[in-house]
Amino acid sequence: MNMSCCRFRNTLNAVKDCLYAIDHKNYEIDDSDRFLSQEEAAAGKDLFKWILPFCLEYGFIDELGDIDEKAIEAFFDAKTEKTGAVDQAEQVYA
């Protein structure tokens, strides 16, 4: 499990690696890793089955697949811990 202090940073890198692995356009010469094991393919399916409904539910994407970056920003802004120094700087520049 990821520690809560770096859960999203670690997961972001892992997801980027996963997307790179399934995007066959990125294989130039050596395509020995082009295919996934059955276990990895099952995990990939589960990953998307969890993430996509969540994104729809919270309005990050719509039924047409359009991404609402403002909805994503607002969601994470509301989840962001506020500290004194950061809060003061935000107020000055707001």
C-alpha positions in Angstrom: 0.0 0.0 0.0 1.1 3.6 -0.6 1.6 5.9 2.3 -1.0 8.6 2.5 1.7 11.3 2.1 2.6 10.1 -1.4 -0.3 7.9 -2.5 -1.3 10.0 -5.5 2.2 10.7 -6.7 3.2 7.0 -6.6 -0.1 6.0 -8.2 0.2 8.6 -11.0 3.6 7.1 -12.0 2.2 3.6 -11.8 -0.8 4.5 -13.9 1.3 6.2 -16.5 3.5 3.1 -16.7 0.3 0.9 -17.1 -1.1 3.2 -19.9 2.3 3.1 -21.7 2.3 -0.7 -21.4 -1.1 -1.0 -23.1 -0.6 1.6 -25.8 0.9 -0.5 -28.5 1.9 2.5 -30.6 4.8 3.0 -28.2 6.5 -0.2 -29.2 9.1 0.4 -31.9 11.6 -2.4 -32.2 11.2 -4.8 -29.3 7.6 -5.7 -28.7 8.3 -8.6 -26.3 6.3 -6.8 -23.6 3.4 -6.0 -26.0 1.1 -8.7 -24.5 -0.1 -8.8 -20.9 -0.4 -11.9 -18.7 -3.9 -13.0 -17.9 -3.5 -11.7 -14.4 -2.3 -8.3 -15.6 -5.1 -8.1 -18.2 -7.7 -8.9 -15.5 -6.2 -6.3 -13.2 -6.3 -3.7 -16.0 -10.0 -4.4 -16.6 -10.7 -4.0 -12.9 -8.8 -0.7 -12.8 -10.9 0.8 -15.5 -14.1 -0.7 -14.1 -13.4 1.2 -10.9 -12.0 4.4 -12.2 -14.4 5.2 -15.1 -17.7 5.0 -13.1 -16.1 7.1 -10.4 -15.2 9.7 -13.0 -18.7 9.7 -14.3 -20.3 9.9 -10.9 -18.2 12.9 -9.9 -18.6 14.7 -13.2 -14.9 14.4 -14.3 -16.1 13.0 -17.6 -19.5 12.9 -19.2 -21.2 10.2 -21.2 -19.6 11.5 -24.4 -16.1 11.2 -22.9 -15.5 14.9 -22.5 -13.2 15.8 -19.6 -14.3 18.5 -17.2 -11.1 19.9 -15.8 -12.9 22.4 -13.7 -14.8 19.6 -11.9 -11.5 17.8 -11.2 -9.9 21.0 -9.9 -12.9 21.8 -7.7 -13.0 18.2 -6.3 -9.4 18.2 -5.3 -9.3 21.8 -4.1 -12.1 20.8 -1.7 -10.0 17.8 -0.6 -6.8 19.8 -0.1 -5.6 20.4 3.4 -5.2 24.1 4.1 -2.2 25.3 6.1 -1.7 28.8 7.4 1.1 29.9 5.1 -0.6 28.5 2.0 -4.0 29.9 3.0 -2.5 33.4 3.5 -0.8 33.3 0.1 -4.0 32.1 -1.6 -5.9 35.0 0.0 -3.3 37.6 -1.2 -3.4 36.3 -4.8 -7.1 35.6 -5.0 
